[in-house]
Amino acid sequence: MVRVGIVGISGFSGKVLLDILLNHKDVRVTYVAAHSTTGRVDVIWPEFKNRTDLVCEKYTLDAATAQCDVVFLALPHTESMNIAGKLLAAGKKVIDLSADYRLKKISVYKKWYHADHKDVKNLPKAVYGLCEIYRSKIKKAKLLSNPGCYPTAALLALAPLVSIHGEKIASITIDAKSGVSGAGKKVAEAFMFPFVNENFKAYRVLSHQHTPEISQYLSSMSGKTWDVNFVPHLLPVDSGILETIYVQLNAKMTDASLHLLYKKFYKTETFVRVLDIGQQPELRNVVRTNFCDIGLAISENRKMVVITSAIDNLVKGASGQAVQNMNIMYGFNETEGLV
Ligand SMILES: NC(=O)c1ccc[n+]([C@@H]2O[C@H](COP(=O)([O-])OP(=O)(O)OC[C@H]3O[C@@H](n4cnc5c(N)ncnc54)[C@H](OP(=O)(O)O)[C@@H]3O)[C@@H](O)[C@H]2O)c1
């Protein structure tokens, strides 16, 4: 039985991790921690009453290394990089949900996250955990960098087209919408009920920190440099991301060939569902699941592809994908705990 720790249990992703891991037959959650929050987990999150007696402690390296084989870090960016290297040095596996190990260049990290990287030594060891694309590398990972929520929806939507027909693409524009839990548990005016309910707005237009992550991994799939246009919006719902992605082609494609490409690419994948011609993803079909639903359409002149992609930001976009990654790393059934 693998012993699992969750650091950041009082946050949204930590809570979803525990919910999934308590139903996982190959692991036992032995350690939960946070920063300022302490005490019984079923007091912090009453939905865990009668499900667990775990008690949240202030994080310490000694407790984590004594009690865990693998540690999930569900922490804000710039916090994980203070902790991950020491856990690795103690022989533990680390699955980090933050952005700290996703970007390969420290100059890019500094530009978008406004901080110097403090664990440059371990950065090259980190494996990007987009399960369906990097499975063989994930199997050997000791430091797993779990993808961001928006990048997960975008990269799964674009992977077949970019990796197989990258030379036919002139531009990519991603119009993304996320529920409010994407911002985490911190209290800020912009995320309060009266400011979100019955409202809809764009934010960080062409300047969101997930832009370089999407570009970096599109490049790794295709060997071509990408400059994507990325515009996020805040939806008045708790959870769920829906992205509408406009891909301008410089050569024609047909509806049927596009669908065939995607159906074949994801033929053996449980968690990516390519919808039939004419169908479109809906948040209600993916929220609280680890599925990514993808819809496809092509314009009459056959040069504009529109891909729609829907996930739950806290499940496939964070904790579900993190558990899927753990399953791959340990050779468990990849769907264990998730369906
Ligand atoms: N929310 C999403 O949809 C989503 C999706 C994908 C990825 N992510 C990423 O996942 C990470 C967690 O996100 P979240 O939304 O779950 O955040 P959150 O709700 O704000 O929770 C953050 C957690 O980190 C803990 N923490 C902060 N500093 C710490 C420290 N130095 N030591 C130990 N614990 C510390 C907090 O504990 P206290 O309560 O004690 O402060 C809290 O439990 C972030 O990096 C985020 O970008 C989030």
The ligand as a Tripos MOL2 file, in Angstrom:
@<TRIPOS>MOLECULE
LIG
   48    52     1     0     0
SMALL
NO_CHARGES

@<TRIPOS>ATOM
      1 N1         -8.1640   25.8160   -8.3830 N.am      1 LIG1
      2 C1         -7.9740   25.2260   -9.5460 C.2       1 LIG1
      3 O1         -8.9110   25.0230  -10.3440 O.2       1 LIG1
      4 C2         -6.5920   24.7620   -9.9440 C.ar      1 LIG1
      5 C3         -6.4460   24.0810  -11.1540 C.ar      1 LIG1
      6 C4         -5.1730   23.6570  -11.5550 C.ar      1 LIG1
      7 C5         -4.0800   23.9570  -10.7620 C.ar      1 LIG1
      8 N2         -4.2450   24.6520   -9.6150 N.ar      1 LIG1
      9 C6         -3.0520   24.9470   -8.8280 C.3       1 LIG1
     10 O2         -3.0450   24.1150   -7.6660 O.3       1 LIG1
     11 C7         -2.4570   24.8260   -6.5760 C.3       1 LIG1
     12 C8         -3.4610   24.8660   -5.4220 C.3       1 LIG1
     13 O3         -4.6030   25.5570   -5.8830 O.3       1 LIG1
     14 P1         -5.9350   25.7150   -5.0390 P.3       1 LIG1
     15 O4         -6.8940   26.3850   -5.9350 O.co2     1 LIG1
     16 O5         -6.2730   24.4440   -4.3990 O.co2     1 LIG1
     17 O6         -5.4040   26.7570   -3.9250 O.3       1 LIG1
     18 P2         -6.0850   27.2480   -2.5800 P.3       1 LIG1
     19 O7         -7.5240   26.8280   -2.5400 O.co2     1 LIG1
     20 O8         -5.7770   28.7010   -2.4630 O.co2     1 LIG1
     21 O9         -5.2730   26.4330   -1.4500 O.3       1 LIG1
     22 C9         -3.9020   26.6340   -1.2130 C.3       1 LIG1
     23 C10        -3.4420   25.6790   -0.1350 C.3       1 LIG1
     24 O10        -2.0300   25.8350    0.0480 O.3       1 LIG1
     25 C11        -1.7780   25.9220    1.4720 C.3       1 LIG1
     26 N3         -0.4880   26.6090    1.6570 N.ar      1 LIG1
     27 C12        -0.1300   27.8410    1.2380 C.ar      1 LIG1
     28 N4          1.1580   28.0750    1.5600 N.ar      1 LIG1
     29 C13         1.6220   26.9620    2.2050 C.ar      1 LIG1
     30 C14         2.8750   26.5770    2.8050 C.ar      1 LIG1
     31 N5          3.9270   27.3870    2.7700 N.pl3     1 LIG1
     32 N6          2.9680   25.3480    3.3860 N.ar      1 LIG1
     33 C15         1.9250   24.4950    3.4210 C.ar      1 LIG1
     34 N7          0.7080   24.8050    2.8730 N.ar      1 LIG1
     35 C16         0.5700   26.0140    2.2870 C.ar      1 LIG1
     36 C17        -2.9840   26.6330    2.0060 C.3       1 LIG1
     37 O11        -3.0190   26.3920    3.3930 O.3       1 LIG1
     38 P3         -3.6390   27.4310    4.4710 P.3       1 LIG1
     39 O12        -5.1220   27.2350    4.4430 O.co2     1 LIG1
     40 O13        -3.0730   26.9780    5.7600 O.co2     1 LIG1
     41 O14        -3.2110   28.7970    4.0350 O.co2     1 LIG1
     42 C18        -4.0720   25.9180    1.2240 C.3       1 LIG1
     43 O15        -4.3260   24.6470    1.7890 O.3       1 LIG1
     44 C19        -2.0990   26.2310   -7.1030 C.3       1 LIG1
     45 O16        -0.7640   26.2820   -7.4710 O.3       1 LIG1
     46 C20        -3.0090   26.3760   -8.3170 C.3       1 LIG1
     47 O17        -2.4810   27.2590   -9.2970 O.3       1 LIG1
     48 C21        -5.4760   25.0440   -9.1760 C.ar      1 LIG1
@<TRIPOS>BOND
     1     1     2 1
     2     2     3 2
     3     2     4 1
     4     4     5 ar
     5     4    48 ar
     6     5     6 ar
     7     6     7 ar
     8     7     8 ar
     9     8     9 1
    10     8    48 ar
    11     9    10 1
    12     9    46 1
    13    10    11 1
    14    11    12 1
    15    11    44 1
    16    12    13 1
    17    13    14 1
    18    14    15 2
    19    14    16 1
    20    14    17 1
    21    17    18 1
    22    18    19 2
    23    18    20 1
    24    18    21 1
    25    21    22 1
    26    22    23 1
    27    23    24 1
    28    23    42 1
    29    24    25 1
    30    25    26 1
    31    25    36 1
    32    26    27 ar
    33    26    35 ar
    34    27    28 ar
    35    28    29 ar
    36    29    30 ar
    37    29    35 ar
    38    30    31 1
    39    30    32 ar
    40    32    33 ar
    41    33    34 ar
    42    34    35 ar
    43    36    37 1
    44    36    42 1
    45    37    38 1
    46    38    39 2
    47    38    40 1
    48    38    41 1
    49    42    43 1
    50    44    45 1
    51    44    46 1
    52    46    47 1
@<TRIPOS>SUBSTRUCTURE
     1 LIG1         1 GROUP 0 **** ****
